[in-house]
Amino acid sequence: MHRLILSLLLLTCILPDAGAETITDEFKSRVSHLESSISGDLEVLHHAKGEFVAITEYRIAEKTQDLQQILGEAIAQPDADPQYLLSLTQNQLAYVTRTQHYLLSDIKRLRATLGTADDATTLVTLSNRERQLDESYRRELKLLGWGNQLGMAVDTRRAELKELITDRADRLASVVKYTQDQLKAAVDDARNAGKDISAEQTARIVELKARLNQNSLSLSTAIGLLDEMGTDTATLKQTLFEVSGDITQDVLDIDVVSTMLSQWLGAAKAQTVDNGPKVMFKLLVFLLILFGAGLVAKLVKRLVKTAVSNSKLKFSKLLQDFFISLSAKGVYTLGVLIALSQLGFELGPLLAGFGIAGVIIGFALQDTLSNFASGMMILIYRPYDVGDLISAAGVTGRVSHMSLVSTTIKTLDNQRLIIPNNKIWGDTINNITAERHRRVDMTFGISYADNVEHAEQVLKEIVGAHPKVLKDPEFTVRLHLLGESSVDFVVRPWVRPDDYWEVYWDITKAVKQRFDAEGITIPFPQRDVHFFRG
C-alpha cells in the first residue's frame, strides 16, 4: 500500500502549472534539490507508521507544490531550454505510467478480496482508488499536451488513452447506475422500517452515498477528459445528470437535452396510456370528495351558527365565531384527508409531518401564538364582547370585531385600532358598558355670598327634570367642599352607559343657564391682597 501512495505522490510532485522563469543553473539546482528531498521523504514513507505517515505525506505535498510552481514557470518561458524541459516531461510521463500500474494493480487486488463480510469498506476504498486513477489520466493528458508543445510524438499515446478512458467511462456509467439503484433500495428499506431502523441500515445508506459520490466524480472527470479529446459524451452526460441531478454547462448540451426530452416524453406517453384511466378516475373521486366536503362544511357551519346564536348559554361573539369556524374547517380538513387517501397518500406519515411542521412553526411564531393564547383567555373569561365600550391597552373605544389574535376597537373619535390580544390581556381591562348603570360625577361651585339651600334646590330640580336620569338608584346633590374661591356641590346622577355624555353635557348647560337666571354666581378663582403700612 505504501508503494502505491509513493507512486501517487511521485505523480503529484512532477506536474507543472504556469509561471515565468528562465532555465538557469540555479533553477536546475532548485529542481534537483526538491526532487531529492521528495525522494528522501518517499523512502521514509516506506517505513512510516501511524500519524507520521500523514506528516510525511504533508511534507511531500508541500514540496510538490513548489516543484509544480517552478516547472510551470519554465514551460511558459519562451527562451527556456526545450531539451531540458522535454527530458523533464518524459521523466514525468514515465512516473505517471508507473503510478497507473500501481493503481491498476491495487484495484485488481481489491477486487479479488470482494465476496467477504467486509465488502462495504472494500468498495469505498476501491472507489477512492478509481478516483485517483482518473486524476492520473488527467495529469497524463496534460503532460502529453506539454510534450506535444515541446515536439514530442504523442499521437499514439493519446489514441490509446482515448480508447482506455472511453471504455472506463462506459464502465463507470454502469457502476453509477447500479449504485444508485442500490441506494434507492436501501432508502426504501429504511423508510419502511420507520423508527425501528437499525444501525446497519443507516451505515449501508451512508456507505452507498459515499460510493455514489466517488463514482460520480470519477465519471465527471472521465467525461471532461473525453471532451478535451473531442469525443461525443452526450449519453454519458445524461447518465451523470440523471444520477447526480447537477446542471452544469457541460450537461446543458443540445444533444443531451434533446435525448433527455425524447426519453421523458416517451415515458410520459407510456404512463398516460397504461395508467391514464386509473389516474383520471382517482382525480375524479378526489374532486368529488372535496366538493362533497365543501357542501357538508357549509351545512355544518349553518347548523352550528344557528345553535350557538340561539343557545341559552349566551355565548360571546368571539366564542360563536370560534365554534362556527372550527366546525366548518374541521369538516373540510377531514374531507381533504379522505380525498388524499384516495390518491394513495399515507395519512400516518402525513399527519406526523404536520406535527413536526407545527413545532417548527410554533417556534417561529411565538408572538403570534402568545396573541392566540390571550385570545383563548378572552374567549373563556369574556371580559368584553363586540359592541362593548372598553378602555384597555391605553385605548378607549367600542369593540367592533374580535378574533383569537387581535381585537378591533373604534375610538370615540372614529379611529379604527387593531390591538394584539396579548397587549389587552396583559393590561387592565375596563368594560365601561358591562354594567347597566353608570354614575355621572360633576362638581359645580357657587359664590360664598350665595344662598346654599337655594343653589342646592336648583341643582336638584335640574337633575330631576332630565328624562334620562334614572330614578333608581337615586341621584345625589350634596355640599361637598369649601374651596378657596367657591362653595362646591357634587352632583351624581345615575344613567344608562350609553347616555353618559348626553346627560353630562345637558346638565352642565342647564346649570349655567339656571344659575344665571336665579342670580347665582359661578365664581372664578380670586385672591384678596391686603397692604399694611409699617
C-alpha positions as CSV (number, residue, x, y, z in Angstrom):
1,M,0.0,0.0,0.0
2,H,2.9,2.4,0.8
3,R,4.3,1.7,-2.7
4,L,1.0,2.8,-4.2
5,I,1.0,6.0,-2.1
6,L,4.6,6.5,-3.1
7,S,3.8,6.4,-6.7
8,L,0.8,8.7,-6.3
9,L,2.9,11.3,-4.6
10,L,5.6,11.0,-7.3
11,L,2.9,11.7,-9.8
12,T,1.7,14.7,-7.9
13,C,5.1,16.2,-7.5
14,I,6.0,16.3,-11.1
15,L,3.1,18.3,-12.5
16,P,4.0,21.8,-13.6
17,D,1.3,24.5,-13.8
18,A,2.1,28.1,-15.0
19,G,4.6,30.9,-14.5
20,A,7.7,32.6,-16.0
21,E,11.3,31.9,-15.2
22,T,14.4,31.2,-17.5
23,I,16.2,27.8,-17.1
24,T,19.4,28.6,-15.2
25,D,21.8,26.6,-13.1
26,E,20.1,27.9,-10.0
27,F,16.8,26.7,-11.4
28,K,18.2,23.3,-12.2
29,S,19.8,23.1,-8.7
30,R,16.5,24.0,-7.2
31,V,14.6,21.3,-9.1
32,S,17.2,18.8,-8.2
33,H,17.0,19.7,-4.5
34,L,13.2,19.4,-4.5
35,E,13.2,16.1,-6.2
36,S,15.9,14.8,-3.9
37,S,14.0,16.0,-0.8
38,I,10.8,14.4,-2.1
39,S,12.6,11.1,-2.9
40,G,14.0,11.1,0.6
41,D,10.6,11.6,2.2
42,L,9.2,8.9,0.0
43,E,11.8,6.5,1.3
44,V,10.9,7.4,4.8
45,L,7.2,6.8,3.9
46,H,8.0,3.1,3.3
47,H,8.7,2.6,7.0
48,A,6.4,5.3,8.5
49,K,3.6,4.3,10.7
50,G,0.6,5.9,12.4
51,E,0.3,9.7,12.2
52,F,3.9,10.0,11.0
53,V,2.6,8.8,7.6
54,A,0.3,11.8,7.4
55,I,3.0,14.2,8.4
56,T,5.4,12.8,5.8
57,E,2.7,13.0,3.1
58,Y,2.1,16.6,4.1
59,R,5.8,17.4,3.7
60,I,5.8,15.8,0.2
61,A,2.7,17.6,-0.9
62,E,4.2,21.0,0.3
63,K,7.4,20.4,-1.6
64,T,5.5,19.1,-4.6
65,Q,3.6,22.4,-4.8
66,D,6.9,24.3,-5.0
67,L,8.1,22.0,-7.8
68,Q,4.8,22.5,-9.7
69,Q,5.3,26.2,-9.5
70,I,8.8,26.4,-10.9
71,L,8.2,23.8,-13.6
72,G,5.1,25.6,-14.8
73,E,7.1,28.8,-15.0
74,A,9.7,27.1,-17.0
75,I,7.2,25.6,-19.5
76,A,5.7,29.1,-20.0
77,Q,9.1,30.8,-20.6
78,P,9.7,31.2,-24.4
79,D,13.5,31.2,-24.2
80,A,13.8,28.2,-21.9
81,D,15.9,25.2,-22.8
82,P,13.4,22.9,-24.7
83,Q,15.7,19.8,-24.5
84,Y,15.9,20.1,-20.7
85,L,12.1,20.6,-20.4
86,L,11.4,17.7,-22.8
87,S,13.6,15.5,-20.7
88,L,11.7,16.5,-17.5
89,T,8.4,15.9,-19.3
90,Q,9.4,12.5,-20.4
91,N,10.5,11.6,-16.9
92,Q,7.2,12.8,-15.6
93,L,5.3,10.7,-18.1
94,A,7.3,7.7,-17.0
95,Y,6.4,8.4,-13.4
96,V,2.7,8.7,-14.5
97,T,2.9,5.3,-16.2
98,R,4.4,3.7,-13.1
99,T,1.8,5.3,-11.0
100,Q,-1.0,3.9,-13.2
101,H,0.5,0.4,-13.0
102,Y,0.5,0.7,-9.2
103,L,-3.1,1.9,-9.1
104,L,-4.3,-0.8,-11.5
105,S,-2.5,-3.4,-9.5
106,D,-4.1,-2.3,-6.3
107,I,-7.5,-2.0,-7.9
108,K,-7.1,-5.6,-9.1
109,R,-6.1,-6.7,-5.6
110,L,-9.1,-5.0,-4.0
111,R,-11.5,-6.6,-6.5
112,A,-10.0,-10.0,-5.7
113,T,-10.9,-9.5,-2.0
114,L,-14.6,-8.9,-2.7
115,G,-17.1,-11.5,-1.6
116,T,-16.5,-11.2,2.2
117,A,-18.3,-9.6,5.0
118,D,-16.1,-6.5,4.6
119,D,-17.3,-5.7,1.1
120,A,-18.7,-2.3,2.0
121,T,-15.4,-0.9,3.2
122,T,-13.6,-2.5,0.3
123,L,-15.9,-1.0,-2.2
124,V,-15.4,2.5,-0.7
125,T,-11.7,2.1,-0.8
126,L,-12.0,0.8,-4.4
127,S,-14.0,3.9,-5.4
128,N,-11.2,6.1,-3.9
129,R,-8.6,4.2,-5.9
130,E,-10.7,4.6,-9.1
131,R,-10.8,8.3,-8.4
132,Q,-7.1,8.5,-8.0
133,L,-6.6,6.7,-11.3
134,D,-8.9,9.3,-13.0
135,E,-6.6,12.0,-11.7
136,S,-3.6,10.2,-13.1
137,Y,-5.2,10.1,-16.5
138,R,-6.0,13.8,-16.3
139,R,-2.4,14.6,-15.4
140,E,-1.1,12.4,-18.2
141,L,-3.2,14.2,-20.7
142,K,-1.9,17.5,-19.5
143,L,1.7,16.2,-19.8
144,L,1.0,14.9,-23.3
145,G,-0.1,18.4,-24.2
146,W,3.2,19.9,-22.9
147,G,5.1,17.1,-24.7
148,N,3.4,18.0,-28.0
149,Q,4.3,21.6,-27.4
150,L,7.9,20.6,-27.0
151,G,8.0,18.5,-30.2
152,M,7.3,15.1,-28.6
153,A,5.4,12.5,-30.7
154,V,2.2,11.9,-28.6
155,D,-0.5,10.9,-31.1
156,T,-0.2,7.2,-30.5
157,R,-0.4,7.5,-26.7
158,R,-3.3,10.0,-27.0
159,A,-5.3,7.5,-29.1
160,E,-4.6,4.7,-26.6
161,L,-5.6,7.0,-23.7
162,K,-8.8,8.0,-25.5
163,E,-9.8,4.4,-26.1
164,L,-8.9,3.5,-22.5
165,I,-10.9,6.4,-21.0
166,T,-13.9,5.7,-23.3
167,D,-14.0,2.1,-22.0
168,R,-13.5,3.3,-18.5
169,A,-16.3,5.9,-18.7
170,D,-18.7,3.3,-20.1
171,R,-17.9,1.0,-17.1
172,L,-18.2,3.9,-14.6
173,A,-21.7,4.8,-16.0
174,S,-22.9,1.2,-15.3
175,V,-21.4,1.3,-11.8
176,V,-23.0,4.6,-11.1
177,K,-26.5,3.4,-12.2
178,Y,-26.1,0.2,-10.2
179,T,-25.0,2.1,-7.1
180,Q,-27.9,4.5,-7.4
181,D,-30.4,1.6,-7.6
182,Q,-28.8,0.0,-4.5
183,L,-29.1,3.3,-2.7
184,K,-32.8,3.7,-3.6
185,A,-33.5,0.2,-2.3
186,A,-31.6,0.9,0.9
187,V,-33.6,4.2,1.5
188,D,-36.9,2.4,0.8
189,D,-36.0,-0.3,3.4
190,A,-35.1,2.4,5.9
191,R,-38.3,4.2,5.3
192,N,-40.4,1.1,5.7
193,A,-38.5,0.3,9.0
194,G,-39.5,3.7,10.4
195,K,-38.4,4.2,14.0
196,D,-37.2,0.5,14.0
197,I,-34.4,1.3,11.5
198,S,-31.2,-0.5,12.5
199,A,-27.6,0.9,12.7
200,E,-26.7,-1.5,9.9
201,Q,-29.3,0.1,7.6
202,T,-28.1,3.6,8.4
203,A,-24.5,2.6,7.8
204,R,-25.5,1.0,4.5
205,I,-27.1,4.2,3.3
206,V,-24.0,6.3,4.3
207,E,-21.6,3.8,2.5
208,L,-23.7,3.8,-0.7
209,K,-23.9,7.6,-0.7
210,A,-20.1,7.8,-0.4
211,R,-19.6,5.3,-3.2
212,L,-22.1,7.0,-5.5
213,N,-20.3,10.4,-4.8
214,Q,-16.9,8.9,-5.6
215,N,-18.1,7.1,-8.8
216,S,-20.0,10.2,-10.0
217,L,-16.8,12.3,-9.6
218,S,-14.8,9.7,-11.5
219,L,-17.4,9.7,-14.3
220,S,-17.4,13.5,-14.4
221,T,-13.6,13.5,-14.7
222,A,-13.7,10.9,-17.5
223,I,-16.3,13.0,-19.3
224,G,-14.1,16.1,-19.0
225,L,-11.1,14.2,-20.5
226,L,-13.1,12.8,-23.4
227,D,-14.4,16.3,-24.1
228,E,-10.8,17.6,-24.3
229,M,-10.0,14.8,-26.8
230,G,-13.1,15.6,-28.9
231,T,-15.2,12.6,-28.1
232,D,-19.1,12.7,-28.1
233,T,-20.1,12.4,-24.4
234,A,-23.9,13.3,-24.7
235,T,-25.0,9.9,-23.4
236,L,-22.5,9.9,-20.5
237,K,-23.6,13.4,-19.5
238,Q,-27.2,12.4,-19.5
239,T,-26.4,9.5,-17.2
240,L,-24.4,11.8,-14.9
241,F,-27.3,14.3,-14.8
242,E,-29.9,11.6,-14.0
243,V,-27.8,10.3,-11.1
244,S,-26.5,13.5,-9.5
245,G,-29.1,16.0,-10.6
246,D,-26.3,18.6,-11.2
247,I,-27.0,21.0,-14.0
248,T,-23.7,22.2,-15.4
249,Q,-22.7,24.0,-18.6
250,D,-21.4,20.6,-19.9
251,V,-24.7,18.9,-19.2
252,L,-26.7,21.6,-21.0
253,D,-25.6,20.4,-24.4
254,I,-28.2,20.3,-27.2
255,D,-27.7,16.6,-27.7
256,V,-28.1,15.8,-24.0
257,V,-31.2,18.0,-23.7
258,S,-32.8,16.5,-26.9
259,T,-32.1,13.0,-25.8
260,M,-33.4,13.5,-22.3
261,L,-36.6,15.3,-23.6
262,S,-37.3,12.5,-26.0
263,Q,-36.9,9.9,-23.3
264,W,-39.1,11.8,-20.8
265,L,-41.8,12.4,-23.4
266,G,-41.8,8.7,-24.3
267,A,-42.0,7.7,-20.6
268,A,-44.9,10.2,-20.1
269,K,-46.7,8.9,-23.1
270,A,-46.4,5.3,-21.9
271,Q,-47.6,6.2,-18.4
272,T,-50.5,8.0,-19.9
273,V,-51.6,5.1,-22.0
274,D,-51.0,2.5,-19.2
275,N,-52.3,4.4,-16.2
276,G,-54.3,7.3,-17.7
277,P,-57.8,5.9,-17.0
278,K,-56.9,4.9,-13.5
279,V,-55.4,8.2,-12.7
280,M,-58.3,10.1,-14.1
281,F,-60.7,8.1,-12.1
282,K,-58.8,8.8,-8.9
283,L,-58.7,12.5,-9.7
284,L,-62.4,12.5,-10.3
285,V,-63.0,10.8,-7.0
286,F,-60.6,13.3,-5.3
287,L,-62.5,16.3,-6.7
288,L,-65.9,14.8,-5.8
289,I,-64.8,14.2,-2.2
290,L,-63.6,17.8,-2.0
291,F,-66.8,19.1,-3.4
292,G,-68.9,17.0,-1.0
293,A,-66.7,18.0,1.9
294,G,-67.3,21.7,1.0
295,L,-71.1,21.2,0.9
296,V,-71.1,19.4,4.2
297,A,-68.8,22.0,5.8
298,K,-71.3,24.8,4.7
299,L,-74.2,22.8,6.1
300,V,-72.4,22.2,9.4
301,K,-71.5,25.8,9.6
302,R,-75.1,26.9,9.3
303,L,-76.3,24.4,11.9
304,V,-73.6,25.4,14.4
305,K,-74.3,29.1,13.8
306,T,-78.0,28.6,14.5
307,A,-77.2,26.5,17.6
308,V,-74.8,28.9,19.2
309,S,-76.8,32.0,18.3
310,N,-79.9,30.7,20.0
311,S,-78.2,29.0,22.9
312,K,-79.3,29.8,26.4
313,L,-75.7,29.9,27.4
314,K,-75.4,33.3,25.8
315,F,-72.0,32.7,24.1
316,S,-69.9,35.7,23.3
317,K,-69.5,36.8,19.7
318,L,-65.9,35.6,19.7
319,L,-66.9,32.2,21.1
320,Q,-69.7,31.9,18.5
321,D,-67.3,32.7,15.7
322,F,-64.8,30.2,17.1
323,F,-67.3,27.3,17.1
324,I,-68.6,28.2,13.7
325,S,-65.2,28.4,12.1
326,L,-63.8,25.4,13.9
327,S,-66.7,23.2,12.9
328,A,-66.6,24.2,9.2
329,K,-62.9,23.9,8.8
330,G,-62.7,20.7,10.8
331,V,-65.2,19.0,8.4
332,Y,-63.4,20.3,5.3
333,T,-60.0,19.2,6.6
334,L,-61.4,15.7,7.2
335,G,-62.7,15.7,3.7
336,V,-59.2,16.7,2.3
337,L,-57.5,13.9,4.2
338,I,-60.0,11.4,2.9
339,A,-59.5,12.7,-0.6
340,L,-55.7,12.5,-0.3
341,S,-56.0,8.9,0.8
342,Q,-57.8,8.1,-2.4
343,L,-54.8,9.3,-4.3
344,G,-52.5,6.9,-2.4
345,F,-51.1,9.2,0.2
346,E,-50.4,7.5,3.6
347,L,-52.1,9.7,6.2
348,G,-49.9,8.5,9.1
349,P,-46.6,10.0,7.8
350,L,-48.5,13.0,6.5
351,L,-50.0,13.8,9.9
352,A,-46.7,13.1,11.6
353,G,-45.1,15.6,9.2
354,F,-47.8,18.2,10.1
355,G,-46.9,17.7,13.7
356,I,-43.2,18.3,13.1
357,A,-44.1,21.3,11.0
358,G,-46.3,22.6,13.8
359,V,-43.5,22.5,16.3
360,I,-41.2,24.4,13.9
361,I,-43.9,27.0,13.1
362,G,-44.6,27.3,16.8
363,F,-41.0,28.4,17.5
364,A,-41.1,30.8,14.5
365,L,-44.4,32.4,15.5
366,Q,-44.0,32.7,19.3
367,D,-45.5,36.3,19.4
368,T,-48.5,35.2,17.3
369,L,-49.1,32.2,19.5
370,S,-48.9,34.5,22.5
371,N,-51.7,36.6,20.9
372,F,-53.6,33.3,20.2
373,A,-53.3,32.2,23.9
374,S,-54.5,35.6,25.1
375,G,-57.4,35.3,22.7
376,M,-58.3,32.0,24.2
377,M,-58.3,33.5,27.7
378,I,-60.6,36.4,26.4
379,L,-62.8,33.8,24.8
380,I,-63.1,31.8,28.1
381,Y,-63.4,34.6,30.6
382,R,-65.4,37.0,28.4
383,P,-64.2,40.4,29.9
384,Y,-65.9,42.2,26.9
385,D,-67.8,41.4,23.7
386,V,-68.5,43.0,20.4
387,G,-70.3,46.3,20.9
388,D,-68.9,47.0,24.4
389,L,-67.2,50.3,25.2
390,I,-63.9,49.4,26.9
391,S,-60.7,51.0,28.0
392,A,-57.6,48.7,27.6
393,A,-54.0,48.9,26.4
394,G,-54.2,52.7,26.7
395,V,-57.1,52.9,24.2
396,T,-60.8,53.8,24.9
397,G,-63.4,52.9,22.3
398,R,-66.1,50.5,21.2
399,V,-65.2,46.9,20.2
400,S,-66.2,46.4,16.6
401,H,-64.5,43.0,15.9
402,M,-62.8,40.2,17.8
403,S,-60.6,37.3,16.7
404,L,-58.3,34.9,18.6
405,V,-55.3,37.0,17.6
406,S,-56.5,40.6,17.8
407,T,-59.3,43.0,18.8
408,T,-60.5,45.8,16.6
409,I,-61.6,48.9,18.5
410,K,-63.3,52.0,17.1
411,T,-62.4,55.0,19.2
412,L,-64.8,57.8,20.2
413,D,-63.3,60.0,17.5
414,N,-64.0,57.2,14.9
415,Q,-60.5,55.8,14.5
416,R,-60.1,52.1,14.0
417,L,-57.4,50.5,16.0
418,I,-56.3,46.8,15.8
419,I,-54.7,45.7,19.0
420,P,-52.9,42.4,19.6
421,N,-54.8,40.3,22.2
422,N,-51.7,39.9,24.4
423,K,-51.5,43.7,24.8
424,I,-55.1,43.7,26.1
425,W,-54.9,40.6,28.3
426,G,-51.7,41.8,29.9
427,D,-53.2,45.2,30.8
428,T,-56.1,46.4,33.0
429,I,-59.4,46.0,31.1
430,N,-62.2,48.5,31.9
431,N,-65.5,47.5,30.4
432,I,-67.4,50.7,30.6
433,T,-70.7,49.2,29.3
434,A,-70.6,46.0,31.3
435,E,-72.9,47.3,34.0
436,R,-76.5,48.5,33.4
437,H,-76.0,51.8,35.4
438,R,-73.2,54.3,35.4
439,R,-72.8,57.3,37.6
440,V,-72.0,60.8,36.2
441,D,-69.7,62.7,38.6
442,M,-70.0,66.5,38.3
443,T,-68.9,69.4,40.5
444,F,-70.4,72.9,40.5
445,G,-69.3,75.9,42.5
446,I,-71.2,79.0,43.8
447,S,-70.0,82.1,45.5
448,Y,-69.7,82.4,49.3
449,A,-72.3,85.2,49.1
450,D,-75.0,83.0,47.5
451,N,-77.7,81.1,49.4
452,V,-76.6,77.4,49.8
453,E,-80.2,76.0,50.2
454,H,-81.4,77.9,47.1
455,A,-78.5,76.6,45.0
456,E,-79.0,73.0,46.2
457,Q,-82.7,73.2,45.3
458,V,-81.9,74.5,41.8
459,L,-79.5,71.7,41.2
460,K,-82.0,69.0,42.4
461,E,-84.6,70.4,40.1
462,I,-82.3,70.4,37.1
463,V,-81.1,66.8,37.7
464,G,-84.6,65.5,38.5
465,A,-86.1,67.1,35.4
466,H,-83.7,65.3,32.9
467,P,-85.6,62.4,31.3
468,K,-82.5,60.2,31.0
469,V,-81.5,60.4,34.7
470,L,-82.6,57.1,36.4
471,K,-84.9,57.2,39.4
472,D,-83.3,54.1,40.8
473,P,-80.6,54.5,42.1
474,E,-81.5,58.0,43.3
475,F,-79.2,60.9,42.3
476,T,-77.1,62.7,44.8
477,V,-76.7,66.5,45.3
478,R,-74.6,67.5,48.3
479,L,-72.4,70.4,49.5
480,H,-69.0,68.9,49.2
481,L,-66.2,71.3,49.7
482,L,-65.5,74.9,50.8
483,G,-62.8,75.9,48.3
484,E,-60.5,78.9,48.2
485,S,-62.9,80.8,45.9
486,S,-66.1,78.8,45.8
487,V,-68.6,76.6,47.7
488,D,-68.6,73.3,45.7
489,F,-71.5,71.0,45.2
490,V,-71.2,67.4,43.9
491,V,-73.9,66.3,41.6
492,R,-74.1,62.5,40.9
493,P,-77.0,61.2,38.8
494,W,-77.2,57.6,37.6
495,V,-77.7,56.9,33.9
496,R,-77.5,54.1,31.3
497,P,-73.9,53.8,30.0
498,D,-75.0,54.9,26.5
499,D,-76.5,58.1,27.9
500,Y,-73.5,59.2,30.0
501,W,-72.1,62.0,27.8
502,E,-75.5,63.3,26.8
503,V,-76.6,63.7,30.4
504,Y,-73.2,65.2,31.4
505,W,-73.4,67.9,28.7
506,D,-77.1,68.6,29.2
507,I,-76.9,69.1,32.9
508,T,-73.8,71.3,32.6
509,K,-75.6,73.6,30.2
510,A,-78.8,73.7,32.2
511,V,-76.8,74.6,35.4
512,K,-75.2,77.6,33.8
513,Q,-78.5,78.8,32.4
514,R,-80.4,78.4,35.7
515,F,-77.7,79.9,37.8
516,D,-77.7,83.0,35.6
517,A,-81.5,83.2,35.8
518,E,-81.5,82.7,39.6
519,G,-78.8,85.2,40.2
520,I,-76.4,82.5,41.5
521,T,-72.8,83.4,40.8
522,I,-70.4,80.9,39.4
523,P,-67.1,82.3,40.9
524,F,-63.7,82.3,39.2
525,P,-60.5,82.0,41.2
526,Q,-59.6,85.2,43.0
527,R,-57.4,86.3,45.8
528,D,-57.7,89.3,48.2
529,V,-54.4,91.2,48.8
530,H,-54.2,93.5,51.9
531,F,-51.5,96.1,52.4
532,F,-50.3,97.2,55.8
533,R,-48.4,100.4,56.4
534,G,-45.5,100.0,58.7
